[in-house]
Amino acid sequence: MPDAPDRPERVAATPDLHEPSDADVAAAAAEAPGTTPTAAVTGVQAEDLVIAPVDVDGVGAVLYGTLAWTVALVLCLLLRDRLAADGRSWWTWVCLAAALLGLAGLWFVRRRAAVYRDAAG
């Protein structure tokens, strides 16, 4: 492809995203005393970063996990003859144990969420 003489040279719009070496970090920290090494390289101070806490109580994760294990238990019960023939009848017990533990976990996280909700006012 021939070069177009009237087009300016393309300049990268993003900074170089290579991982800084130890020498880069040391040189940047020496140039900007009083900052953290990361801030010296990136130019971003820790005070500039605002990270909001995740507002999740865990009820959804435990509920969907328990439902998944319950579905797996039903499938194992429907296919128990085939599983027994293959020597995998223990899968049913694993699904049952997981579903029961999920119910216990669901009770716990719902109770914990209620305590957090009451404490928040």
Biopython code that builds the backbone (N, CA, C, O; Angstrom):
import numpy as np
from Bio.PDB.StructureBuilder import StructureBuilder

atoms = [
    (1, "MET", "N", (0.848, -1.162, 0.000)),
    (1, "MET", "CA", (0.000, 0.000, 0.000)),
    (1, "MET", "C", (0.897, 1.229, 0.000)),
    (1, "MET", "O", (1.748, 1.359, 0.880)),
    (2, "PRO", "N", (0.734, 2.119, -0.945)),
    (2, "PRO", "CA", (1.587, 3.301, -0.996)),
    (2, "PRO", "C", (1.217, 4.284, 0.108)),
    (2, "PRO", "O", (0.051, 4.405, 0.484)),
    (3, "ASP", "N", (2.231, 4.986, 0.625)),
    (3, "ASP", "CA", (2.004, 5.982, 1.667)),
    (3, "ASP", "C", (1.391, 7.226, 1.058)),
    (3, "ASP", "O", (1.801, 7.673, -0.013)),
    (4, "ALA", "N", (0.412, 7.780, 1.742)),
    (4, "ALA", "CA", (-0.195, 9.023, 1.287)),
    (4, "ALA", "C", (0.619, 10.171, 1.857)),
    (4, "ALA", "O", (0.708, 10.286, 3.079)),
    (5, "PRO", "N", (1.215, 11.024, 1.042)),
    (5, "PRO", "CA", (2.082, 12.066, 1.549)),
    (5, "PRO", "C", (1.347, 13.139, 2.329)),
    (5, "PRO", "O", (1.965, 13.813, 3.153)),
    (6, "ASP", "N", (0.039, 13.329, 2.102)),
    (6, "ASP", "CA", (-0.655, 14.402, 2.798)),
    (6, "ASP", "C", (-1.274, 13.966, 4.123)),
    (6, "ASP", "O", (-1.826, 14.795, 4.847)),
    (7, "ARG", "N", (-1.190, 12.684, 4.449)),
    (7, "ARG", "CA", (-1.749, 12.197, 5.713)),
    (7, "ARG", "C", (-0.719, 12.329, 6.817)),
    (7, "ARG", "O", (0.436, 11.948, 6.627)),
    (8, "PRO", "N", (-1.114, 12.865, 7.976)),
    (8, "PRO", "CA", (-0.158, 12.956, 9.084)),
    (8, "PRO", "C", (0.138, 11.571, 9.646)),
    (8, "PRO", "O", (-0.647, 10.638, 9.482)),
    (9, "GLU", "N", (1.246, 11.458, 10.291)),
    (9, "GLU", "CA", (1.646, 10.188, 10.902)),
    (9, "GLU", "C", (0.677, 9.859, 12.027)),
    (9, "GLU", "O", (0.310, 10.730, 12.815)),
    (10, "ARG", "N", (0.270, 8.611, 12.096)),
    (10, "ARG", "CA", (-0.689, 8.187, 13.113)),
    (10, "ARG", "C", (-0.009, 8.137, 14.482)),
    (10, "ARG", "O", (1.082, 7.587, 14.629)),
    (11, "VAL", "N", (-0.667, 8.715, 15.468)),
    (11, "VAL", "CA", (-0.151, 8.751, 16.838)),
    (11, "VAL", "C", (-1.077, 7.898, 17.692)),
    (11, "VAL", "O", (-2.298, 7.964, 17.552)),
    (12, "ALA", "N", (-0.500, 7.106, 18.568)),
    (12, "ALA", "CA", (-1.296, 6.250, 19.437)),
    (12, "ALA", "C", (-2.135, 7.103, 20.378)),
    (12, "ALA", "O", (-1.639, 8.051, 20.987)),
    (13, "ALA", "N", (-3.413, 6.753, 20.488)),
    (13, "ALA", "CA", (-4.322, 7.522, 21.339)),
    (13, "ALA", "C", (-4.268, 7.071, 22.784)),
    (13, "ALA", "O", (-4.683, 7.807, 23.679)),
    (14, "THR", "N", (-3.767, 5.884, 23.023)),
    (14, "THR", "CA", (-3.705, 5.368, 24.385)),
    (14, "THR", "C", (-2.257, 5.314, 24.837)),
    (14, "THR", "O", (-1.352, 5.165, 24.016)),
    (15, "PRO", "N", (-2.033, 5.435, 26.149)),
    (15, "PRO", "CA", (-0.668, 5.352, 26.638)),
    (15, "PRO", "C", (-0.122, 3.941, 26.494)),
    (15, "PRO", "O", (-0.874, 2.990, 26.283)),
    (16, "ASP", "N", (1.168, 3.818, 26.607)),
    (16, "ASP", "CA", (1.816, 2.509, 26.529)),
    (16, "ASP", "C", (1.373, 1.691, 27.731)),
    (16, "ASP", "O", (1.572, 2.107, 28.872)),
    (17, "LEU", "N", (0.780, 0.543, 27.490)),
    (17, "LEU", "CA", (0.211, -0.255, 28.568)),
    (17, "LEU", "C", (1.106, -1.421, 28.986)),
    (17, "LEU", "O", (0.614, -2.435, 29.480)),
    (18, "HIS", "N", (2.413, -1.282, 28.790)),
    (18, "HIS", "CA", (3.298, -2.369, 29.195)),
    (18, "HIS", "C", (3.420, -2.385, 30.712)),
    (18, "HIS", "O", (3.227, -1.370, 31.381)),
    (19, "GLU", "N", (3.733, -3.522, 31.219)),
    (19, "GLU", "CA", (3.950, -3.678, 32.654)),
    (19, "GLU", "C", (5.268, -3.010, 33.007)),
    (19, "GLU", "O", (6.299, -3.379, 32.446)),
    (20, "PRO", "N", (5.276, -2.037, 33.921)),
    (20, "PRO", "CA", (6.527, -1.349, 34.228)),
    (20, "PRO", "C", (7.513, -2.296, 34.913)),
    (20, "PRO", "O", (7.135, -3.130, 35.736)),
    (21, "SER", "N", (8.762, -2.143, 34.555)),
    (21, "SER", "CA", (9.795, -2.961, 35.194)),
    (21, "SER", "C", (10.136, -2.350, 36.544)),
    (21, "SER", "O", (9.716, -1.237, 36.859)),
    (22, "ASP", "N", (10.900, -3.086, 37.333)),
    (22, "ASP", "CA", (11.336, -2.570, 38.631)),
    (22, "ASP", "C", (12.150, -1.298, 38.454)),
    (22, "ASP", "O", (12.070, -0.385, 39.276)),
    (23, "ALA", "N", (12.928, -1.237, 37.389)),
    (23, "ALA", "CA", (13.729, -0.042, 37.130)),
    (23, "ALA", "C", (12.840, 1.147, 36.809)),
    (23, "ALA", "O", (13.119, 2.263, 37.245)),
    (24, "ASP", "N", (11.749, 0.918, 36.036)),
    (24, "ASP", "CA", (10.805, 1.989, 35.736)),
    (24, "ASP", "C", (10.165, 2.525, 37.013)),
    (24, "ASP", "O", (10.041, 3.736, 37.197)),
    (25, "VAL", "N", (9.762, 1.614, 37.886)),
    (25, "VAL", "CA", (9.111, 2.012, 39.135)),
    (25, "VAL", "C", (10.087, 2.782, 40.013)),
    (25, "VAL", "O", (9.733, 3.810, 40.589)),
    (26, "ALA", "N", (11.313, 2.286, 40.114)),
    (26, "ALA", "CA", (12.313, 2.967, 40.946)),
    (26, "ALA", "C", (12.623, 4.349, 40.399)),
    (26, "ALA", "O", (12.755, 5.303, 41.165)),
    (27, "ALA", "N", (12.742, 4.466, 39.084)),
    (27, "ALA", "CA", (13.038, 5.770, 38.485)),
    (27, "ALA", "C", (11.883, 6.733, 38.690)),
    (27, "ALA", "O", (12.103, 7.905, 38.996)),
    (28, "ALA", "N", (10.651, 6.256, 38.528)),
    (28, "ALA", "CA", (9.492, 7.125, 38.706)),
    (28, "ALA", "C", (9.341, 7.541, 40.164)),
    (28, "ALA", "O", (8.980, 8.684, 40.445)),
    (29, "ALA", "N", (9.612, 6.631, 41.092)),
    (29, "ALA", "CA", (9.514, 6.960, 42.515)),
    (29, "ALA", "C", (10.588, 7.963, 42.904)),
    (29, "ALA", "O", (10.343, 8.823, 43.750)),
    (30, "ALA", "N", (11.771, 7.877, 42.309)),
    (30, "ALA", "CA", (12.836, 8.830, 42.606)),
    (30, "ALA", "C", (12.484, 10.229, 42.088)),
    (30, "ALA", "O", (12.863, 11.232, 42.693)),
    (31, "GLU", "N", (11.764, 10.290, 40.975)),
    (31, "GLU", "CA", (11.369, 11.577, 40.408)),
    (31, "GLU", "C", (10.219, 12.215, 41.185)),
    (31, "GLU", "O", (10.079, 13.438, 41.189)),
    (32, "ALA", "N", (9.396, 11.397, 41.844)),
    (32, "ALA", "CA", (8.243, 11.915, 42.581)),
    (32, "ALA", "C", (8.276, 11.408, 44.014)),
    (32, "ALA", "O", (7.516, 10.503, 44.360)),
    (33, "PRO", "N", (9.139, 11.970, 44.855)),
    (33, "PRO", "CA", (9.223, 11.490, 46.233)),
    (33, "PRO", "C", (7.917, 11.765, 46.987)),
    (33, "PRO", "O", (7.210, 12.732, 46.704)),
    (34, "GLY", "N", (7.624, 10.914, 47.928)),
    (34, "GLY", "CA", (6.421, 11.069, 48.729)),
    (34, "GLY", "C", (5.195, 10.416, 48.143)),
    (34, "GLY", "O", (4.111, 10.543, 48.713)),
    (35, "THR", "N", (5.320, 9.722, 47.028)),
    (35, "THR", "CA", (4.190, 9.017, 46.448)),
    (35, "THR", "C", (4.466, 7.522, 46.468)),
    (35, "THR", "O", (5.603, 7.081, 46.636)),
    (36, "THR", "N", (3.413, 6.767, 46.294)),
    (36, "THR", "CA", (3.598, 5.322, 46.232)),
    (36, "THR", "C", (4.209, 4.969, 44.880)),
    (36, "THR", "O", (4.077, 5.744, 43.933)),
    (37, "PRO", "N", (4.867, 3.834, 44.765)),
    (37, "PRO", "CA", (5.439, 3.458, 43.471)),
    (37, "PRO", "C", (4.410, 3.383, 42.356)),
    (37, "PRO", "O", (4.688, 3.790, 41.228)),
    (38, "THR", "N", (3.228, 2.868, 42.656)),
    (38, "THR", "CA", (2.196, 2.778, 41.630)),
    (38, "THR", "C", (1.752, 4.171, 41.197)),
    (38, "THR", "O", (1.580, 4.433, 40.007)),
    (39, "ALA", "N", (1.569, 5.061, 42.169)),
    (39, "ALA", "CA", (1.155, 6.423, 41.842)),
    (39, "ALA", "C", (2.238, 7.142, 41.049)),
    (39, "ALA", "O", (1.935, 7.956, 40.177)),
    (40, "ALA", "N", (3.501, 6.843, 41.351)),
    (40, "ALA", "CA", (4.590, 7.487, 40.623)),
    (40, "ALA", "C", (4.587, 7.066, 39.158)),
    (40, "ALA", "O", (4.912, 7.868, 38.283)),
    (41, "VAL", "N", (4.222, 5.817, 38.882)),
    (41, "VAL", "CA", (4.219, 5.333, 37.502)),
    (41, "VAL", "C", (2.934, 5.743, 36.783)),
    (41, "VAL", "O", (2.979, 6.194, 35.638)),
    (42, "THR", "N", (1.786, 5.587, 37.452)),
    (42, "THR", "CA", (0.510, 5.844, 36.783)),
    (42, "THR", "C", (0.042, 7.286, 36.896)),
    (42, "THR", "O", (-0.737, 7.757, 36.068)),
    (43, "GLY", "N", (0.512, 7.979, 37.911)),
    (43, "GLY", "CA", (0.062, 9.346, 38.134)),
    (43, "GLY", "C", (-1.265, 9.422, 38.867)),
    (43, "GLY", "O", (-1.843, 10.505, 38.965)),
    (44, "VAL", "N", (-1.765, 8.311, 39.383)),
    (44, "VAL", "CA", (-3.032, 8.277, 40.100)),
    (44, "VAL", "C", (-2.742, 8.028, 41.570)),
    (44, "VAL", "O", (-2.110, 7.033, 41.924)),
    (45, "GLN", "N", (-3.195, 8.916, 42.412)),
    (45, "GLN", "CA", (-3.020, 8.764, 43.852)),
    (45, "GLN", "C", (-4.133, 7.874, 44.409)),
    (45, "GLN", "O", (-5.219, 7.797, 43.836)),
    (46, "ALA", "N", (-3.859, 7.213, 45.516)),
    (46, "ALA", "CA", (-4.856, 6.336, 46.125)),
    (46, "ALA", "C", (-6.080, 7.123, 46.562)),
    (46, "ALA", "O", (-7.191, 6.595, 46.535)),
    (47, "GLU", "N", (-5.898, 8.373, 46.963)),
    (47, "GLU", "CA", (-7.022, 9.195, 47.398)),
    (47, "GLU", "C", (-7.963, 9.516, 46.241)),
    (47, "GLU", "O", (-9.135, 9.818, 46.464)),
    (48, "ASP", "N", (-7.462, 9.455, 45.008)),
    (48, "ASP", "CA", (-8.278, 9.754, 43.836)),
    (48, "ASP", "C", (-9.219, 8.614, 43.478)),
    (48, "ASP", "O", (-10.193, 8.814, 42.752)),
    (49, "LEU", "N", (-8.936, 7.432, 43.977)),
    (49, "LEU", "CA", (-9.732, 6.261, 43.636)),
    (49, "LEU", "C", (-10.888, 6.113, 44.625)),
    (49, "LEU", "O", (-10.677, 6.113, 45.837)),
    (50, "VAL", "N", (-12.084, 5.989, 44.113)),
    (50, "VAL", "CA", (-13.258, 5.773, 44.943)),
    (50, "VAL", "C", (-13.849, 4.442, 44.525)),
    (50, "VAL", "O", (-14.325, 4.279, 43.402)),
    (51, "ILE", "N", (-13.811, 3.498, 45.441)),
    (51, "ILE", "CA", (-14.340, 2.162, 45.164)),
    (51, "ILE", "C", (-15.507, 1.939, 46.109)),
    (51, "ILE", "O", (-15.322, 1.865, 47.324)),
    (52, "ALA", "N", (-16.688, 1.834, 45.564)),
    (52, "ALA", "CA", (-17.882, 1.623, 46.375)),
    (52, "ALA", "C", (-17.963, 0.158, 46.790)),
    (52, "ALA", "O", (-17.662, -0.723, 45.985)),
    (53, "PRO", "N", (-18.361, -0.118, 48.022)),
    (53, "PRO", "CA", (-18.509, -1.514, 48.434)),
    (53, "PRO", "C", (-19.658, -2.172, 47.700)),
    (53, "PRO", "O", (-20.632, -1.516, 47.331)),
    (54, "VAL", "N", (-19.540, -3.447, 47.493)),
    (54, "VAL", "CA", (-20.583, -4.203, 46.813)),
    (54, "VAL", "C", (-21.711, -4.436, 47.819)),
    (54, "VAL", "O", (-21.485, -4.936, 48.920)),
    (55, "ASP", "N", (-22.906, -4.070, 47.427)),
    (55, "ASP", "CA", (-24.057, -4.195, 48.310)),
    (55, "ASP", "C", (-24.800, -5.485, 47.989)),
    (55, "ASP", "O", (-25.872, -5.465, 47.385)),
    (56, "VAL", "N", (-24.224, -6.587, 48.396)),
    (56, "VAL", "CA", (-24.794, -7.895, 48.118)),
    (56, "VAL", "C", (-24.871, -8.663, 49.431)),
    (56, "VAL", "O", (-23.904, -8.704, 50.192)),
    (57, "ASP", "N", (-26.016, -9.266, 49.690)),
    (57, "ASP", "CA", (-26.166, -10.002, 50.941)),
    (57, "ASP", "C", (-25.966, -11.504, 50.780)),
    (57, "ASP", "O", (-25.946, -12.222, 51.780)),
    (58, "GLY", "N", (-25.821, -11.996, 49.571)),
    (58, "GLY", "CA", (-25.534, -13.407, 49.343)),
    (58, "GLY", "C", (-26.768, -14.276, 49.194)),
    (58, "GLY", "O", (-26.644, -15.461, 48.883)),
    (59, "VAL", "N", (-27.951, -13.724, 49.406)),
    (59, "VAL", "CA", (-29.167, -14.534, 49.343)),
    (59, "VAL", "C", (-29.370, -15.078, 47.930)),
    (59, "VAL", "O", (-29.695, -16.253, 47.759)),
    (60, "GLY", "N", (-29.183, -14.241, 46.932)),
    (60, "GLY", "CA", (-29.392, -14.687, 45.551)),
    (60, "GLY", "C", (-28.445, -15.799, 45.152)),
    (60, "GLY", "O", (-28.854, -16.777, 44.525)),
    (61, "ALA", "N", (-27.173, -15.652, 45.515)),
    (61, "ALA", "CA", (-26.187, -16.670, 45.144)),
    (61, "ALA", "C", (-26.512, -18.011, 45.796)),
    (61, "ALA", "O", (-26.450, -19.052, 45.142)),
    (62, "VAL", "N", (-26.855, -17.989, 47.075)),
    (62, "VAL", "CA", (-27.169, -19.238, 47.774)),
    (62, "VAL", "C", (-28.482, -19.822, 47.258)),
    (62, "VAL", "O", (-28.608, -21.038, 47.114)),
    (63, "LEU", "N", (-29.450, -18.966, 46.983)),
    (63, "LEU", "CA", (-30.731, -19.446, 46.472)),
    (63, "LEU", "C", (-30.565, -20.143, 45.127)),
    (63, "LEU", "O", (-31.065, -21.251, 44.935)),
    (64, "TYR", "N", (-29.859, -19.495, 44.187)),
    (64, "TYR", "CA", (-29.681, -20.102, 42.859)),
    (64, "TYR", "C", (-28.802, -21.350, 42.924)),
    (64, "TYR", "O", (-29.029, -22.303, 42.178)),
    (65, "GLY", "N", (-27.816, -21.358, 43.792)),
    (65, "GLY", "CA", (-27.002, -22.564, 43.959)),
    (65, "GLY", "C", (-27.818, -23.724, 44.504)),
    (65, "GLY", "O", (-27.680, -24.860, 44.049)),
    (66, "THR", "N", (-28.666, -23.433, 45.478)),
    (66, "THR", "CA", (-29.523, -24.469, 46.047)),
    (66, "THR", "C", (-30.510, -24.989, 45.004)),
    (66, "THR", "O", (-30.769, -26.189, 44.924)),
    (67, "LEU", "N", (-31.057, -24.069, 44.207)),
    (67, "LEU", "CA", (-31.969, -24.504, 43.142)),
    (67, "LEU", "C", (-31.259, -25.381, 42.114)),
    (67, "LEU", "O", (-31.826, -26.361, 41.631)),
    (68, "ALA", "N", (-30.026, -25.031, 41.783)),
    (68, "ALA", "CA", (-29.271, -25.835, 40.816)),
    (68, "ALA", "C", (-29.026, -27.241, 41.356)),
    (68, "ALA", "O", (-29.172, -28.219, 40.623)),
    (69, "TRP", "N", (-28.654, -27.350, 42.631)),
    (69, "TRP", "CA", (-28.423, -28.668, 43.212)),
    (69, "TRP", "C", (-29.724, -29.454, 43.334)),
    (69, "TRP", "O", (-29.723, -30.679, 43.214)),
    (70, "THR", "N", (-30.834, -28.754, 43.572)),
    (70, "THR", "CA", (-32.127, -29.434, 43.649)),
    (70, "THR", "C", (-32.531, -29.979, 42.280)),
    (70, "THR", "O", (-33.044, -31.094, 42.184)),
    (71, "VAL", "N", (-32.306, -29.208, 41.232)),
    (71, "VAL", "CA", (-32.577, -29.687, 39.871)),
    (71, "VAL", "C", (-31.686, -30.900, 39.569)),
    (71, "VAL", "O", (-32.146, -31.882, 38.985)),
    (72, "ALA", "N", (-30.425, -30.826, 39.965)),
    (72, "ALA", "CA", (-29.521, -31.956, 39.745)),
    (72, "ALA", "C", (-30.001, -33.184, 40.516)),
    (72, "ALA", "O", (-29.901, -34.305, 40.019)),
    (73, "LEU", "N", (-30.520, -32.980, 41.725)),
    (73, "LEU", "CA", (-31.057, -34.096, 42.511)),
    (73, "LEU", "C", (-32.244, -34.735, 41.802)),
    (73, "LEU", "O", (-32.339, -35.961, 41.740)),
    (74, "VAL", "N", (-33.143, -33.927, 41.272)),
    (74, "VAL", "CA", (-34.307, -34.467, 40.557)),
    (74, "VAL", "C", (-33.847, -35.258, 39.337)),
    (74, "VAL", "O", (-34.362, -36.344, 39.070)),
    (75, "LEU", "N", (-32.882, -34.720, 38.598)),
    (75, "LEU", "CA", (-32.363, -35.446, 37.436)),
    (75, "LEU", "C", (-31.727, -36.773, 37.851)),
    (75, "LEU", "O", (-31.919, -37.791, 37.187)),
    (76, "CYS", "N", (-30.972, -36.757, 38.945)),
    (76, "CYS", "CA", (-30.356, -38.005, 39.415)),
    (76, "CYS", "C", (-31.412, -39.020, 39.834)),
    (76, "CYS", "O", (-31.248, -40.219, 39.608)),
    (77, "LEU", "N", (-32.493, -38.545, 40.443)),
    (77, "LEU", "CA", (-33.561, -39.458, 40.835)),
    (77, "LEU", "C", (-34.268, -40.034, 39.603)),
    (77, "LEU", "O", (-34.665, -41.199, 39.594)),
    (78, "LEU", "N", (-34.421, -39.207, 38.570)),
    (78, "LEU", "CA", (-35.046, -39.698, 37.334)),
    (78, "LEU", "C", (-34.150, -40.699, 36.605)),
    (78, "LEU", "O", (-34.642, -41.614, 35.946)),
    (79, "LEU", "N", (-32.855, -40.523, 36.724)),
    (79, "LEU", "CA", (-31.896, -41.381, 36.022)),
    (79, "LEU", "C", (-31.186, -42.358, 36.953)),
    (79, "LEU", "O", (-30.085, -42.812, 36.642)),
    (80, "ARG", "N", (-31.798, -42.689, 38.091)),
    (80, "ARG", "CA", (-31.094, -43.493, 39.102)),
    (80, "ARG", "C", (-30.715, -44.889, 38.604)),
    (80, "ARG", "O", (-29.670, -45.410, 38.995)),
    (81, "ASP", "N", (-31.535, -45.506, 37.754)),
    (81, "ASP", "CA", (-31.188, -46.839, 37.242)),
    (81, "ASP", "C", (-29.938, -46.766, 36.367)),
    (81, "ASP", "O", (-29.040, -47.600, 36.480)),
    (82, "ARG", "N", (-29.894, -45.784, 35.516)),
    (82, "ARG", "CA", (-28.737, -45.620, 34.629)),
    (82, "ARG", "C", (-27.472, -45.289, 35.436)),
    (82, "ARG", "O", (-26.390, -45.796, 35.144)),
    (83, "LEU", "N", (-27.626, -44.425, 36.460)),
    (83, "LEU", "CA", (-26.478, -44.069, 37.302)),
    (83, "LEU", "C", (-25.977, -45.290, 38.081)),
    (83, "LEU", "O", (-24.771, -45.489, 38.227)),
    (84, "ALA", "N", (-26.920, -46.111, 38.582)),
    (84, "ALA", "CA", (-26.538, -47.316, 39.332)),
    (84, "ALA", "C", (-25.807, -48.299, 38.427)),
    (84, "ALA", "O", (-24.853, -48.948, 38.855)),
    (85, "ALA", "N", (-26.248, -48.410, 37.179)),
    (85, "ALA", "CA", (-25.593, -49.326, 36.245)),
    (85, "ALA", "C", (-24.163, -48.884, 35.945)),
    (85, "ALA", "O", (-23.291, -49.719, 35.701)),
    (86, "ASP", "N", (-23.923, -47.583, 35.962)),
    (86, "ASP", "CA", (-22.580, -47.053, 35.700)),
    (86, "ASP", "C", (-21.744, -46.906, 36.966)),
    (86, "ASP", "O", (-20.603, -46.448, 36.907)),
    (87, "GLY", "N", (-22.311, -47.294, 38.119)),
    (87, "GLY", "CA", (-21.569, -47.176, 39.373)),
    (87, "GLY", "C", (-21.495, -45.740, 39.888)),
    (87, "GLY", "O", (-20.563, -45.371, 40.603)),
    (88, "ARG", "N", (-22.484, -44.941, 39.515)),
    (88, "ARG", "CA", (-22.479, -43.533, 39.924)),
    (88, "ARG", "C", (-23.713, -43.178, 40.762)),
    (88, "ARG", "O", (-24.188, -42.043, 40.709)),
    (89, "SER", "N", (-24.219, -44.110, 41.510)),
    (89, "SER", "CA", (-25.397, -43.827, 42.337)),
    (89, "SER", "C", (-25.071, -42.846, 43.458)),
    (89, "SER", "O", (-25.971, -42.242, 44.043)),
    (90, "TRP", "N", (-23.801, -42.692, 43.752)),
    (90, "TRP", "CA", (-23.388, -41.735, 44.795)),
    (90, "TRP", "C", (-23.661, -40.294, 44.381)),
    (90, "TRP", "O", (-23.701, -39.416, 45.243)),
    (91, "TRP", "N", (-23.848, -40.020, 43.103)),
    (91, "TRP", "CA", (-24.160, -38.659, 42.642)),
    (91, "TRP", "C", (-25.452, -38.152, 43.287)),
    (91, "TRP", "O", (-25.571, -36.971, 43.612)),
    (92, "THR", "N", (-26.415, -39.054, 43.467)),
    (92, "THR", "CA", (-27.683, -38.674, 44.084)),
    (92, "THR", "C", (-27.449, -38.164, 45.492)),
    (92, "THR", "O", (-28.045, -37.167, 45.900)),
    (93, "TRP", "N", (-26.581, -38.843, 46.242)),
    (93, "TRP", "CA", (-26.301, -38.437, 47.618)),
    (93, "TRP", "C", (-25.544, -37.108, 47.674)),
    (93, "TRP", "O", (-25.746, -36.308, 48.588)),
    (94, "VAL", "N", (-24.690, -36.887, 46.709)),
    (94, "VAL", "CA", (-23.974, -35.604, 46.658)),
    (94, "VAL", "C", (-24.967, -34.470, 46.418)),
    (94, "VAL", "O", (-24.901, -33.429, 47.073)),
    (95, "CYS", "N", (-25.879, -34.675, 45.482)),
    (95, "CYS", "CA", (-26.882, -33.640, 45.187)),
    (95, "CYS", "C", (-27.794, -33.409, 46.386)),
    (95, "CYS", "O", (-28.140, -32.267, 46.690)),
    (96, "LEU", "N", (-28.185, -34.476, 47.064)),
    (96, "LEU", "CA", (-29.038, -34.335, 48.245)),
    (96, "LEU", "C", (-28.306, -33.563, 49.339)),
    (96, "LEU", "O", (-28.874, -32.648, 49.936)),
    (97, "ALA", "N", (-27.057, -33.922, 49.603)),
    (97, "ALA", "CA", (-26.283, -33.218, 50.635)),
    (97, "ALA", "C", (-26.109, -31.743, 50.277)),
    (97, "ALA", "O", (-26.242, -30.872, 51.137)),
    (98, "ALA", "N", (-25.815, -31.468, 49.019)),
    (98, "ALA", "CA", (-25.617, -30.084, 48.594)),
    (98, "ALA", "C", (-26.906, -29.286, 48.709)),
    (98, "ALA", "O", (-26.878, -28.132, 49.135)),
    (99, "ALA", "N", (-28.028, -29.875, 48.341)),
    (99, "ALA", "CA", (-29.310, -29.173, 48.446)),
    (99, "ALA", "C", (-29.658, -28.897, 49.904)),
    (99, "ALA", "O", (-30.138, -27.811, 50.231)),
    (100, "LEU", "N", (-29.423, -29.861, 50.776)),
    (100, "LEU", "CA", (-29.701, -29.652, 52.203)),
    (100, "LEU", "C", (-28.778, -28.606, 52.809)),
    (100, "LEU", "O", (-29.217, -27.770, 53.599)),
    (101, "LEU", "N", (-27.502, -28.648, 52.443)),
    (101, "LEU", "CA", (-26.580, -27.609, 52.912)),
    (101, "LEU", "C", (-26.965, -26.244, 52.362)),
    (101, "LEU", "O", (-26.801, -25.226, 53.034)),
    (102, "GLY", "N", (-27.474, -26.227, 51.144)),
    (102, "GLY", "CA", (-27.948, -24.976, 50.554)),
    (102, "GLY", "C", (-29.129, -24.408, 51.320)),
    (102, "GLY", "O", (-29.223, -23.196, 51.510)),
    (103, "LEU", "N", (-30.031, -25.275, 51.761)),
    (103, "LEU", "CA", (-31.156, -24.802, 52.566)),
    (103, "LEU", "C", (-30.676, -24.216, 53.884)),
    (103, "LEU", "O", (-31.171, -23.180, 54.326)),
    (104, "ALA", "N", (-29.713, -24.879, 54.508)),
    (104, "ALA", "CA", (-29.139, -24.335, 55.745)),
    (104, "ALA", "C", (-28.448, -22.997, 55.470)),
    (104, "ALA", "O", (-28.567, -22.054, 56.253)),
    (105, "GLY", "N", (-27.731, -22.926, 54.360)),
    (105, "GLY", "CA", (-27.064, -21.679, 53.992)),
    (105, "GLY", "C", (-28.060, -20.583, 53.679)),
    (105, "GLY", "O", (-27.819, -19.421, 54.006)),
    (106, "LEU", "N", (-29.173, -20.927, 53.054)),
    (106, "LEU", "CA", (-30.208, -19.951, 52.748)),
    (106, "LEU", "C", (-30.814, -19.387, 54.031)),
    (106, "LEU", "O", (-31.053, -18.184, 54.134)),
    (107, "TRP", "N", (-31.057, -20.250, 54.996)),
    (107, "TRP", "CA", (-31.549, -19.782, 56.291)),
    (107, "TRP", "C", (-30.551, -18.812, 56.907)),
    (107, "TRP", "O", (-30.942, -17.771, 57.435)),
    (108, "PHE", "N", (-29.274, -19.142, 56.844)),
    (108, "PHE", "CA", (-28.245, -18.301, 57.447)),
    (108, "PHE", "C", (-28.141, -16.941, 56.761)),
    (108, "PHE", "O", (-28.140, -15.914, 57.441)),
    (109, "VAL", "N", (-28.053, -16.910, 55.432)),
    (109, "VAL", "CA", (-27.849, -15.635, 54.752)),
    (109, "VAL", "C", (-29.098, -14.752, 54.819)),
    (109, "VAL", "O", (-28.978, -13.527, 54.848)),
    (110, "ARG", "N", (-30.279, -15.343, 54.844)),
    (110, "ARG", "CA", (-31.487, -14.532, 55.011)),
    (110, "ARG", "C", (-31.533, -13.917, 56.391)),
    (110, "ARG", "O", (-31.919, -12.758, 56.548)),
    (111, "ARG", "N", (-31.135, -14.696, 57.405)),
    (111, "ARG", "CA", (-31.078, -14.170, 58.775)),
    (111, "ARG", "C", (-30.047, -13.053, 58.876)),
    (111, "ARG", "O", (-30.302, -12.025, 59.504)),
    (112, "ARG", "N", (-28.890, -13.251, 58.263)),
    (112, "ARG", "CA", (-27.825, -12.243, 58.279)),
    (112, "ARG", "C", (-28.266, -10.981, 57.546)),
    (112, "ARG", "O", (-27.981, -9.873, 58.001)),
    (113, "ALA", "N", (-28.955, -11.135, 56.419)),
    (113, "ALA", "CA", (-29.433, -9.979, 55.666)),
    (113, "ALA", "C", (-30.445, -9.187, 56.486)),
    (113, "ALA", "O", (-30.453, -7.956, 56.443)),
    (114, "ALA", "N", (-31.299, -9.886, 57.233)),
    (114, "ALA", "CA", (-32.273, -9.197, 58.072)),
    (114, "ALA", "C", (-31.582, -8.413, 59.180)),
    (114, "ALA", "O", (-31.998, -7.300, 59.501)),
    (115, "VAL", "N", (-30.542, -8.975, 59.763)),
    (115, "VAL", "CA", (-29.779, -8.286, 60.807)),
    (115, "VAL", "C", (-29.112, -7.028, 60.227)),
    (115, "VAL", "O", (-29.142, -5.965, 60.847)),
    (116, "TYR", "N", (-28.517, -7.156, 59.049)),
    (116, "TYR", "CA", (-27.893, -5.992, 58.397)),
    (116, "TYR", "C", (-28.937, -4.925, 58.061)),
    (116, "TYR", "O", (-28.692, -3.730, 58.230)),
    (117, "ARG", "N", (-30.087, -5.362, 57.592)),
    (117, "ARG", "CA", (-31.142, -4.418, 57.225)),
    (117, "ARG", "C", (-31.646, -3.676, 58.464)),
    (117, "ARG", "O", (-31.876, -2.468, 58.412)),
    (118, "ASP", "N", (-31.818, -4.396, 59.580)),
    (118, "ASP", "CA", (-32.264, -3.759, 60.811)),
    (118, "ASP", "C", (-31.216, -2.796, 61.367)),
    (118, "ASP", "O", (-31.555, -1.738, 61.898)),
    (119, "ALA", "N", (-29.943, -3.169, 61.242)),
    (119, "ALA", "CA", (-28.871, -2.316, 61.739)),
    (119, "ALA", "C", (-28.733, -1.045, 60.923)),
    (119, "ALA", "O", (-28.337, -0.005, 61.449)),
    (120, "ALA", "N", (-29.063, -1.124, 59.624)),
    (120, "ALA", "CA", (-28.964, 0.043, 58.755)),
    (120, "ALA", "C", (-30.088, 1.029, 59.025)),
    (120, "ALA", "O", (-29.996, 2.197, 58.646)),
    (121, "GLY", "N", (-31.130, 0.573, 59.667)),
    (121, "GLY", "CA", (-32.209, 1.502, 60.039)),
    (121, "GLY", "C", (-33.346, 1.382, 59.170)),
    (121, "GLY", "O", (-34.336, 2.092, 59.348)),
]
sb = StructureBuilder()
sb.init_structure("model")
sb.init_model(0)
sb.init_chain("A")
sb.init_seg("    ")
for serial, (resi, resn, name, xyz) in enumerate(atoms, 1):
    if name == "N":
        sb.init_residue(resn, " ", resi, " ")
    sb.init_atom(name, np.array(xyz, "f"), 0.0, 1.0, " ", f" {name:<3s}", serial, name[0])
structure = sb.get_structure()
